[in-house]
Amino acid sequence: METAITRLLGIRHPIAYGAKVVATVTNERHARAAERYGCDAVQVVGLEAAGHGGTVTSLVLIPAIVDAVRIPVIASGVSLLRRADLWESLGT
């Protein structure tokens, strides 16, 4: 894969070296687009991420995105990652 930047710098694209592409997403539509564009995984950012995730909480967003895509989903949100009981209720 060649881009304008890699062509300008005369280097190979990082994917050629085995790099993985992870897109940060805040909704299902963006997650599906990331998958369609060939991303290796998506990182889900909910409302708890300092307001960067729109108006949907991770508790709702993460399971919805897991159901929407076939690529790996990385769950963001420190408050959730520290609460094992919440994850158990999601079935993860």
Order of alpha helices (4+ residues) and beta strands (2+ residues): alpha-beta-alpha-beta-alpha-beta-alpha-alpha
